[in-house]
Amino acid sequence: MAIKGVLFDFSGTLFHTESTASWLRGALAASGLALPEDEAARLADALDRAGALPGASPTVDVPDHLTDVWGRRDESAELHRAAYTGLSRTVPLPDPRLHDALYERHMIPEAWRPYDDAADVLRELRALGVRVGVVSNIGWDLRPIFRFHGLDPYVDVYVLSYEHGVQKPDARLFAHACDGLGVAPEDTLMVGDDRRADAGAAALGCAVHFVDHLPVERRPAALRGVPGLVGGPQD
């Protein structure tokens, strides 16, 4: 089997979000607020435990009143905002406006950093004539992130859950991506970090390859092997 198209997940695969401490500092600055360093550190730790930062490792302790919206959070922009601001509101902050400021902060390009090997791998796939798509469970438009970091020219199609009202692992989202690439599922490789959500591509007949969801500095080269997977059978 020769791979003609590669689909990538966004968060934890091609990009990683900033730390919770950086996220909080950015929202405080945007709101014209300042906190003592120890108080900011305490709140960042509480927000981290609550799983309030979108794009970070998922929380496992979702409050009962948020269970339904959390399970469907990537199906629409409204659900996504409600889920994550709901989690942040479990942490008392010095100004209630900070909950929305935090949500706005996580969508700006400066809050995201591509993995060190992402650009090289995308360029290599383009040189090989392989079409590339991004398939993400998300509640907002990530295209500006790719444009800001110079990776947009290497992406042929974006398939974002909130734009289709369906989220991974539902095979329909991967079908939209394959259709957008003009590549059959059996000629497509899905690369992601979520062994449940991204594995949904296998139900469609795609090959699947996993990387670990780690901070950028701890994962310098996990994508390097992807171009080598293009020419032969996939596990």
Secondary structure, 3 states (H helix, E strand, C coil): CCCCEEEECCECCCEEECCHHHHHHHHHHHCCCCCCHHHHHHHHHHHHHHCCCCCCCCCCCCCHHHHHHHHCHHHCHHHHHHHHHHHHCCCCCCCCCHHHHHHHHCCCHHHEEECCCHHHHHHHHHHCCCEEEEEECCCCCCHHHHHHCCCHHHCCEEEEHHHHCCCCCCHHHHHHHHHHHCCCHHHEEEEECCCCCHHHHHHHCCEEEECCCCCHHHCCCCCCCHHHHCCCCCC
